[in-house]
Amino acid sequence: MKQQMLNLIKLFFLFFKIGLFTFGGGMAMLPLIQQELVGRSLMTTAQAADMVAISEMTPGPFSVNSATFVGMQLYGVPGAVAATLGVVLPSVILCLLIARMLKAFQKNVFLRSALSGIRPAVLALITCSLISIGATALFPAGLSLSFEWPVLLIAFVVFFLLQWGKVSPFLLIAAAGAAGVVFLRT
């Protein structure tokens, strides 16, 4: 019981740190999740890819869904609660502070400049995660062993329809899941 409580506290602070340093939305947290969870062998890259898929297709913010998924996988319902509270608390605290000082922040040239510098870094973080998760999706057995052509085709069709066809993301997720059942039986 004492060890479980210690694990829950560690999980809370791990996700608190992730929530504290995630700028640019939930997808920007992927490199931190990979570093902290995959790097510590708490989850595999394949599990991280599953986390992304499930977190994207379930309602709610990506960061909350990811934390809840990871916490549940590691320590059940208490883990889900600890991880979710950990990832949400920094944003709540920051929003309360910013709301209190909104006028000063709007005119602060240093803050505006810092945020302008953070945006390209967030883009780089998301791109790195995309490459890592994409490699896991396209090459499930490792780079040299196999290649899942249907995965590439599904990704291309979804991207094309989302970008130029203006098809509903919900419909595309459902269609991609159906295509996975038909073409990617594992």
Protein Blocks (a to p, Z undefined) as FASTA:
>chain_A
ZZmmmmmmmmmmmmmmmmmmmghijklmmmmmmmmmmmnopacfklmmmmmmmmmmpgcj
fklmmmmmmmmmmnojmlmmmmmmmmmmmmmmmmmmmmmmmmmmmmmmklmmmmmmmmmm
mmmmmmmmmmmmmmmmmmmnojklpccfklmmmmmmmmmmmmmnopafklmmmmmmmmmm
mmmcZZ
